[in-house]
Amino acid sequence: MTPASVGFQCPDDVRAGNAGVRQVRQAPLLQRAGRRFGAVTVSLIALNVAMFVATAASAGLVGANPLDNQLSPLFARLAQIPVLVELGEDWRLVTAAFLHIGLMHLVLNMLALLVFGSELERQLGRWRYLAVYLVSLLGGAVALQLFGEPGRPVAGASAAIYGLLGGLAVVMLARREDLRGLLTLLAINVLISFLPGVSLLGHLGGLVAGFVATGVVVLARRRTELQVLGLMLLTAVLVVVALTVSTLVVLG
């Protein structure tokens, strides 16, 4: 017999009773994180981390320190270098936004993405949030193509993250919330962008693009077709500007 809180129980009866109880299974870690912070935000963080691991491994294979991942052939192939984009390597406009120079660069950007991205994803919904993110990274890339140094490699998710800050500003304006805290944060980050090695152009381009993209979403709320049309048009304009600049430079 098995001792119970009151009297004794037959072991066979206990086993039979437990067999009828449904066991609770815990969801995988990524699934739980997606529910808490947003599936798109967690997926973007995972993609950035995976790209860092890939470039670190690539650096190690050529004899460099894996933490100096910017020395890897894979990083060199994917970073945004305006002159190479102008020569036809258009994929760099997007791939550079998923690269980071060193572990600290990655950690800081992913923390910012977790904080600001999860909030904006909650406010806008998954696909609208993802669209704002992509438009923002394109805005930063176009600004670099227009005004950046032709041979300087640039990488990082900062332009897209600045776009998320611009998007949060639009949401707060629409709700008539106090913007002083967000504006102070933006001012501090813009000042940091003047430090050597930091891309001010990319940050400002991403900020403006994210602000405009979120403005389209907010102004066309409850009109999904107008939101899709506006975001597609904005994306097309950015792509056309980048490719036109590249073509003019090559022909000139």
C-alpha positions in Angstrom: 0.0 0.0 0.0 1.1 3.6 -0.7 0.7 6.2 2.2 -1.6 9.0 1.2 -2.7 12.2 2.9 -5.7 10.3 4.3 -5.1 6.6 4.8 -3.5 4.3 2.2 -3.9 3.7 -1.5 -3.4 0.7 -3.7 -0.3 1.1 -6.0 -2.2 -0.3 -8.9 -5.0 2.2 -8.4 -2.4 5.1 -8.2 -0.8 4.0 -11.5 -4.1 3.7 -13.2 -5.1 7.1 -12.1 -1.9 8.7 -13.2 -2.1 7.1 -16.6 -5.3 9.0 -17.2 -3.8 12.4 -16.4 -2.6 14.4 -19.4 1.0 15.5 -19.0 1.7 19.2 -19.7 4.5 19.7 -22.2 6.6 22.8 -22.1 6.9 24.7 -25.4 10.4 25.0 -27.0 12.5 28.0 -25.9 12.2 29.9 -29.2 8.4 29.4 -29.3 8.1 30.8 -25.7 10.3 33.7 -26.6 8.3 34.4 -29.7 5.1 34.5 -27.7 6.6 37.0 -25.2 8.7 39.2 -27.4 7.1 38.7 -30.8 7.7 36.0 -33.4 9.2 38.4 -36.0 11.5 40.1 -33.5 12.8 36.8 -32.2 13.3 35.5 -35.8 15.2 38.6 -36.8 17.5 38.2 -33.8 18.1 34.6 -34.6 18.9 35.5 -38.2 21.4 38.1 -37.1 23.0 35.7 -34.6 23.2 33.0 -37.3 25.0 35.4 -39.7 27.5 36.4 -37.0 28.3 32.7 -36.3 28.6 32.1 -40.1 31.1 35.0 -40.6 33.0 34.0 -37.4 33.4 30.5 -38.8 34.4 31.9 -42.2 37.1 34.1 -40.5 38.4 31.0 -38.6 38.7 29.0 -41.8 41.1 31.6 -43.2 43.2 31.7 -40.1 41.8 34.9 -38.5 40.4 35.2 -35.0 36.7 34.2 -35.2 35.8 37.2 -33.1 37.3 39.4 -35.9 34.5 38.2 -38.1 34.8 41.3 -40.3 38.0 39.8 -41.7 36.1 36.8 -43.2 35.5 36.3 -46.9 31.8 35.9 -46.3 31.6 39.3 -44.5 33.5 40.9 -47.4 31.0 39.4 -49.8 27.9 40.6 -48.0 28.8 44.0 -46.5 27.6 47.2 -48.2 30.4 48.8 -50.1 28.8 51.6 -52.3 31.2 51.3 -55.2 30.6 47.5 -55.4 26.8 48.0 -55.3 27.3 50.5 -58.2 29.1 47.7 -60.1 26.1 45.5 -59.9 26.3 43.7 -56.5 22.8 44.9 -55.4 22.3 42.2 -52.8 24.6 44.1 -50.5 21.9 46.7 -49.9 20.0 44.1 -47.8 22.6 41.5 -46.6 24.7 44.2 -44.9 21.9 44.8 -42.4 22.3 41.3 -41.0 26.0 41.6 -40.4 27.8 42.9 -37.4 31.4 43.9 -36.7 32.4 42.1 -33.5 30.4 40.5 -30.7 29.8 43.8 -28.8 28.2 45.4 -32.0 25.9 42.4 -32.3 24.9 42.3 -28.6 24.1 46.0 -28.4 22.0 46.0 -31.6 20.1 42.8 -30.6 19.3 44.2 -27.2 17.9 47.3 -28.9 16.0 45.2 -31.4 14.5 43.1 -28.5 13.3 46.2 -26.6 12.0 48.4 -29.4 11.1 45.8 -31.9 8.9 43.7 -29.6 7.0 46.9 -28.6 6.5 48.0 -32.2 5.5 44.4 -33.3 2.9 44.4 -30.6 1.5 47.8 -31.8 1.5 47.1 -35.5 1.2 43.4 -35.9 3.6 41.0 -37.5 3.6 41.7 -41.2 3.3 45.5 -40.9 6.2 45.5 -38.4 8.3 43.4 -40.7 7.5 45.7 -43.6 8.6 48.8 -41.5 11.8 47.0 -40.6 12.7 46.1 -44.2 11.9 49.6 -45.5 14.0 51.1 -42.7 17.1 49.0 -43.6 16.6 50.0 -47.2 16.4 53.6 -46.3 19.7 53.4 -44.5 21.3 51.6 -47.4 20.0 54.2 -49.9 21.3 57.1 -47.8 24.8 55.4 -47.8 24.6 55.0 -51.6 23.7 58.6 -52.1 26.1 60.3 -49.7 28.5 57.7 -48.2 32.1 57.0 -48.9 32.3 54.8 -52.1 34.9 52.3 -50.7 33.9 52.2 -47.0 32.3 48.9 -45.9 29.2 49.3 -43.7 27.3 46.7 -41.8 24.8 46.4 -39.0 21.1 46.4 -38.1 21.4 50.0 -36.7 19.6 51.6 -39.6 16.6 49.3 -39.2 16.6 49.8 -35.4 16.6 53.6 -35.9 13.6 53.0 -38.2 11.8 51.2 -35.4 12.4 54.3 -33.2 10.9 56.5 -35.9 8.0 54.0 -36.0 7.5 54.2 -32.3 7.4 58.0 -32.5 4.6 57.8 -35.1 2.6 55.5 -32.9 3.1 57.7 -29.9 2.0 60.8 -31.9 -1.1 59.0 -33.1 -2.0 58.2 -29.5 -1.1 61.6 -28.2 1.5 60.3 -25.8 4.5 62.1 -24.3 7.4 62.0 -26.7 10.0 63.6 -24.5 11.6 60.3 -23.4 11.8 58.9 -26.9 13.2 62.2 -28.3 15.9 62.3 -25.6 16.9 58.8 -26.5 17.0 59.6 -30.2 19.1 62.7 -29.5 21.6 60.7 -27.5 21.9 58.1 -30.2 22.3 60.7 -32.9 25.2 62.2 -31.0 26.7 58.8 -30.6 26.4 58.4 -34.4 29.1 61.2 -34.8 31.7 58.9 -33.2 34.4 57.5 -35.6 33.4 54.3 -37.2 29.6 54.9 -36.7 27.4 55.4 -39.8 25.4 58.6 -39.2 24.0 58.5 -42.7 22.7 55.0 -42.3 21.1 55.8 -39.0 19.4 58.9 -40.3 18.2 57.2 -43.5 16.7 54.4 -41.5 15.1 56.8 -39.1 13.4 58.8 -41.8 12.3 55.6 -43.7 10.9 54.0 -40.6 9.0 57.2 -39.7 7.4 57.4 -43.2 6.6 53.7 -43.4 4.9 53.7 -40.0 3.1 56.9 -41.0 1.6 55.0 -44.0 0.5 52.2 -41.8 -1.1 54.5 -39.2 -2.8 56.8 -41.7 -4.3 53.9 -43.6 -5.4 52.0 -40.6 -8.3 49.6 -41.2 -7.5 49.8 -44.9 -5.2 46.9 -45.4 -5.1 47.3 -49.2 -3.9 50.9 -48.9 -1.2 49.9 -46.4 0.1 47.3 -48.7 0.1 49.6 -51.7 1.8 52.4 -49.7 4.5 50.2 -48.3 5.1 48.6 -51.7 5.3 52.0 -53.4 7.8 53.3 -50.7 9.9 50.2 -51.1 9.9 50.5 -54.9 11.0 54.2 -54.7 13.9 53.3 -52.4 15.0 50.4 -54.7 14.7 52.6 -57.8 16.7 55.4 -56.3 19.5 53.1 -55.2 19.7 51.3 -58.6 19.4 54.6 -60.5 22.3 56.1 -58.6 24.3 53.0 -59.2 23.6 53.1 -62.9 24.4 56.8 -63.2 27.7 56.3 -61.5 28.7 53.4 -63.6 27.7 55.2 -66.9 29.3 58.5 -65.7 
